[in-house]
Amino acid sequence: MANHSQQLPGAVQAFWQGKALFLTGASSGLGRAVVEALAPLGVHFGLVSRREALLAELSDRLADTGSRFWYRAVDVRDRDALYRAVADFHRQAGRLDVVWANSGVGAKTSWRSWDWDAVETCLDVNLKGAIYTIRAGLEVMRPQGQGTVVATGSAASMRGLPGSGIYCTTKIGLHYFVESLAAEMPEIRFCILHPGFVDTPINQDMPNRPWLMTPQKAARLMLTAVARGRFIYIYPFQMRLLYRLVRALPSRLYLWGSHRTVSRASREKPEKQNQLS
């Protein structure tokens, strides 16, 4: 395995060296890439995912890196189980330096293809599960008087995107939750990360993924942003520019453009279906 930490700037490595990190969604995608990047830095990991076998495989593979690994199968929708996991990891590690709410699921929630199970899962995992994670971490960090809270959002929080209303709601809701906590707790560092398209299972069925990047590159960008004290970090830079442009559009202009996009997609879809048949 490549030593991804060698590609982190020295000051970034110094920030993460020896940290006690509790991370949800650690078994795949961005979470797994974060663990692999930090493993050579002597981090004490508390790893949570629904898939314990993948956590065990990851921990065993990185066992010789000098980091320590604690892991547990937890569904972030289970508030009590998540609180117990944070408390047990804190008890073992002796402190909690960083809590990272990273678990997330995608959901296509167009009005035309509404699925209540998908809607409720998306709300429960992306928003409520993140709130449970952050709240559990803060109950340890506030008495310590210090700590860092990281939340993985999405560039989809830029506006209410057609066909993705619930997913966008969870991500902008998470953004505002973290922002409100940051305004309330100056002694705690907060960082909300809004990735563009990263090559992970959550989006691999999408036909168009502009400015796609690997999880390894995304992990380096995120770890650097956290270490440098960024509160909001949108990446890659092309997505950051688009995010700011779309956010700045007047509602009338944004809706006009969205209607044209949806109308064009509706006309093209039958043509593509005919080509495939």
N, C-alpha and C positions, 0 to 999 in steps of 0.2 A: 504493500500500500504506500502511495506517495505521502510524504510528510507535508501536508497542506499548510501547517503552521509556519513553515519556512517562507511561505509566500505572504505572510502577514507582516506589516511593518513592526519594527522593534518595539515601539511604544504600545502598539496594539497587543503584542504578545505579553508585554509587561502587565497590562491591565488584566488580562485573563489568567495569567499564571497563578495556579493554586486556588482558583475560585471554587466555591461550592455553588453549583448550578443545578437548579431543578427545572427540567425541560419536559413539556408535554409534546405529544406527536413525534417522539424520538426515533421510531422504528423505521421510518422511510422518508423520502423526499428531503425537504429543507432541514428537518430535525436531524436526520441521520448525517447529512453533510456537515452540520454544525458540530456534532459530536466528533466526527472524523477529523475536522480541522483543529479542534481544541485538544484532542487526546494527547499530543506530545507535550502539552503545557502543564501537566500535573494537576489537572482539574479533578475535583471530586464531583462526579456526576450523580444526580438523581433523575433517572429516566423513567418516563411513564408513556404507556401506549396500551391499546387494547390487545396487541399481539405480543405476548410475552416471549414466544419462541424467537422472534426477530430481535428483541432486546437482548436475549441471552446470546444469540449468535454475534451480535455487534459487540457486546461486552467481552466475550471470549476472544474475538478477533483482535481487539485492541488492548488486551490484558497486559501486554508487555510494553506498553507505551509510557508507563509511569503514572497514569491516572488511575483513580479508583472508581468503581462502578457499583451503584445501587440501582436496582430496577424493580418495577412492579407492573403487573397488568391492571390497568385502571381505565374505566370509561369516564371521560371528563364530564359526562352528563350526571354521574353519581357524585353529588356534592360531598356526602359524608365520606365516601371512599377516597376522594381527592384530598379532603382535609386530613384524613389519617395518613395518607401517603406523604404529604408535605411535613407533617409533624414527625413521622417516623424517620424520614430522611434527615430532617434537622437534628433529631436526637442522635443519629449516627454521625453526621458530619460535624456537629458541634456549633454550626452557624449556617446561615443562608445568605449568600452574597447576591445571587441573581435568581429570579424566578422568571421563566420565559413561557408565556402562553402561546403555544405554537400549533396546537391541534386545530384542524379545519377540514371541512368537507365542501365540495361544490354542490350546487343545486340549480337546475334549470327550472325556473318558476314563472314561465310565461303564462299569461291569462288563458291562452288557448290549450296549454298542456299542464294544467295545475295538478299537483300531487301533494295532498296534505301530509303524507308521511315524509316526503322529501322536505317540505317546508318546515315541519316541526323538528326534524333532525338537524337541519341547517341552523335554525335558531338555537337549539339546545347545545350543539357542539360549538359553533363559531362564536356565539355571543355569551350564552349562559355559562358554558364550560370555561370560556376565557375569564369571565367575571369570577367564577368559583376559584380558578387557579390564582388569579391576582390577589383576590381577597385573602385566601389562605396564606399566600406568601407574605402579604403585608402584616398579617397578625403576628408573624415572626419578626419581620424587619422593623416595624415601628418600635418595639421595645429595644431593639439593637441600636436604633437611632440612625441607621444607614442601610443601604441596599439599592439594588437596581431591578426595575421591572421592565421587561421587554414584552411586546405583543406583536405578533405577526398579523398584519392587516392584509390589504390588497389594494392594488391600483384601481380595482373596481369600485372603490369608495369615492371615486372622483365625482360621480353623479349617479342618479337612478338610471341604470342602463337597461335598455329594452330587453325583456325576457329574463332578467336576473335580479328582479326587485328584492327578493328575500336575501340573496347573497350580498347584494350591495348594502342592504339595511344592516346586516350583521357586521359588516366591516366598517361602515361609517359610525354605527353605534359603538363599536369597540374603540374607535378613534376618540369619540367624544367622552367615553367613560375614562379612558386613560388621561385625556386632557384635563378632565375635571379633577382627577386624583392629583395630577401634577400641580394644579393650581392650589390644592389643599395641603400638600405635603412637600414643602421645599427641601426637607432633609433626605428625601428619596429621589433617586434618578429614574426617569421614565423615558422610554423610547418606543415609538410606534413605527413599525416598518411596513411599507406598502410596496410589495414586489410587483413587477410586471409579470411577463410570462417566463416561468422557470420550468425546465423539462422534468416535471414530476407527475405522478399518477393523477392528480386532481384535474389536470388539463390536457392529458395526452390524447383525448378523443376529439379535441377541437381541431377543425380544419385549418384555421388561421391563428398563428401565434407569433406576432411580430416581435422582433428584437429578442428572440428566445435565447436564454442562457442556461448553462449547466448549473445544477445544484451546488457544485463546488465553488464556482465563481460567485454565485449568489451568497453562499455562506461567508466567503471572505469579505464581501461588501457589507453584509449585515454586522459581522463581528467588528469590523472597523468603525462602522457608524456608532455602535453601542459604546465602544471604547473611547471614542472622541466626544461623547456626550451629546450626540444629536438627539433632539426630541422627535422630529419627524424625518424619516428618510424614505424617499421614493426612488426606485431604481428599476431599470437602468436610466441613464440620463435622458434618453429619448422619451421614455415613459414619463419622466419627471416633467419635461417640457409640455408633453401632451396633457398631463394631469392638470397642470396650472392653466393651460389654455382653456380646456374644457370647463374647469371650475369657474373661470372668469366670464364665460359666455352668459349673456342675459338669458333668462328662462325661455323667452319667446323664440330666440334664435336657436337655442339648444333643442327645444321641442320640434321646431321646423326641420332641423337637420336629422333628428331621430326619426321623425315620420317618413322622411324621404328614404332613409336607410332601411327601415322596416318594409316600406312599400316595395323597394327594389328587391329586397331579399325574398319577399312573397312572390314576386314575378319570376325570379330566377329558380326558385325551388322546384316548381313543376318541370321546368326545362331539364334540370339535373336529374330528376327522377326518371324522365323519359329517356335520357341518355343511358341510365343505368339499367333500364328494363330491357 
